[in-house]
């Protein structure tokens, strides 16, 4: 059965969603992310994906107080991403309760640092963030595109033991237009034992069923939940 992972994206301490990663297309869903996290836990979810969007476009993590508040108030297993650019950022995330940390930009721009973190914290605590736009990886809060292709990028870290990858098609994120199943199938074909977490575009229960039928191990969703488009009783 596919793992269901709700997401909380944070700007200025608020629970928000962006459309296609555009900071100018922001919708605020709650001023209290802690209460949102508690609600997810009450619904029976056990995992939570938190994105520090302020941190993602800056040079360091920002919303660690919110992270600590959520991990202190719930028993959710939290993975945290956004703004992890240094050893200090990594420690801040882990010391404030993150069970796992998602790293994207550094994995593209500073592979030596990423490799150091894999050695230090092991692949169990590191999720590789693979955020793509037109097949190329995007970095720094999706504000910059790189020349790196997603399959060779994943392969590099797969050879170092990475087995968890969060893959987002930016063109789909926050659009409710359906997930990029072809992209995820391509990744799974190259790495059959990967714990691939699909992200972006989920609009309804059928999208999740389609991902499960395609053999995708896990899915992150946000906007579809916040806008009442998922029937959680059947999920």
N, C-alpha and C positions, 0 to 999 in steps of 0.2 A: 504493500500500500504506500502511496506517495506521502511523504512528510509535508505537513502544512505549517508554514512559518509566517505569521503575521509580521508586519513591518511598522515601525514608528520612525518617521523622519523628523528631525528636529531643527528648527531655526528659531533663534531668540527664545529658547525654552518652550516653544509651542510645537504641537504635533501638526505637521503640514504634509502636503504632497505637491510635487512639481509636475509639470507636463513636459516630457522629453528633456528633463534635466534643466529646464529654463527657469532661472531664479526669478524672472519677471512674470512667470505664470505659476504663481503660488496660491494654493488654497489652504486656509487654516481650518483644521477639523476639531482641534481642542487646545485650550490653553493649559491643560494639565496632563502631560504625557504619563504621569504616574497612575492616574485614574484609568487611562486608556489601557495601560499594561495590566492593571488589576482586573479590568474587564476581560481582557484576553485570557487571563488565568482562570477566571470564573467560568468562562466558556469551555474550558478544558484543554486549551493549548498549553504546550510545555516549552516551546521554543519561541524566541523573539529576536527579530533582526532590528537593530537600532542603527540609524545613519545620522551622524553629526554633519548636517549640511553646512553649518557655519565653518566647521573644521575642514570640510572637503575642499572649500575654495580658499582656505588660508594655509598657513605654513605649520599649523599645529592643531591638536584637538581643542575643542572649545567647551562642549556640553558635558563635561565629566560629572558635574553636580547632578544633572538629570539622570545620567547613567547610574550613579550611586544611589539616588533616590529610588529608582526602579528596581535595582537589584537588592536593595534593602527591604523593599515593601512586598516583593514577590519571590516565588521559588522558580521563576522562569529561567531557563538556560539561555543566556543572552550572548549573541555575537554582535560585536560593535565595530563599525567602520566609519571612516571619514576623518581626514586630517592626520592619520598616523604616518608621520614623516621622520620620526627620530626614535632613538631608544627611550627617551623620556616620555614620548607620546605612547609608546607601547606599554611602558610600565604604568602610566596613568590609567589606561584602559583596563589592564588586568587588575590593578590594585583597587579599582572602583567597581569590581564585580563582574567584568566580562569573562565568560568562560572561554570564548574564542574571539579572535580579532580578524576582521576582513581587511586585507591589504591589496590595494590595486595600483595606485600611482607609483609607489616606491618600487613595486615589483617590475614596473616598466622602466623607470628612470634610474634606479639604484639597485641593480640585481645583487651586488655584493652585500648590501645591507639586508636585503630580503633573505639571502642565503644564510647570513649570520643569524637572523631571527628563527629560521627553520631549524638550524642546529641548536639554538639556545632553548627554544620553547617547544620544539617538535611539531610535526605536521598535525598533531591532534588539536593544537590550539590556533593554528594558522589556516585561514580560509583565503584562497587566492581569488581576488576580485578581477573578473575579466569583463570589462564594460566596453561594448563595441558600438561603433557607428559606421555603417557601410562596410562592415567586415574588418575595420581597423580599431585598435584599442584607443580609448579616450582616458584622459587623466585630469587631475586637479579639479575635481568636482564637475567633470565632463565639459570643462571650459576649453580644453585643448585636445586636439586629435594627434595621435602618433602615427608612425608608419608601420607599426608592428601588427602582424596578422594574429588572429586569436589561436589557431591550432598550434603553430610553432611556439607561441608564448606559453600556452598551457604545457606543452611537451617539455619545455625547458625545466619547469618546476615539478612536473610529474616525475621526471628522472631523479629529482632530489627527494622524493617521497610524498609530495603534496597529493592528497586524495580528495580534498574538499575544494570545489570551485563554485563561486557565485557568478553566474553569467547573466548579464543584462544587455538586452538590445535597447539602446537609448531611444531609438525611434519609436519604440512601443511603450516605453515607461510612462505611466500616468495617463495613457490614452484610452484605456478600456477597449482596445482594438484587437485583442487576442494575442497570445504569446507567439514568439518566433520558434515554432516547433521544429522547423527545418534546421535552424541553427543548432538547437539542442541535440537533435538527432545526429548531426554531423560531428558534434563534440563527443557524444556517447559512442559513435562508431569508431572513433579514434582511440577512445579511452573507456573500454567497456566496464571497468570496475570503479570508475570515478563516482564519487558522491557529488553529482551535479545538482546545483540549486538554481532552478530557472527563475528569472526575475523580469518583470515588465510585461504589461499588456493584459494581464488576467482580467476578465470582465464578467465571468459567470461560472457556475459550477461545471458546465460542459467544458470550458477551457481546462479546468483542472483534471477532469476525466480524460480529456484528449492527451494531456501531458503524461498522465499515468499510463494510458494505453501505449504511448510512445516509449515507455520504459524510463522516464525521467524520475530520478529518486526523490526530489524535493522541489517545492515551489514556495517562493515568497510572494505575498500579495499585500496590497495596501488600499489603494483607491476603491477597488471593487467592494471591499469590506465597508469602508467608511461611507460609501454611497448606497449601501443596502442592496447590492446586486448579487450577493452570495447567500444561498440558503444554507445556513450553518447547521440546521437540524439534520439535513441529509449528509453534509460533509462530515 
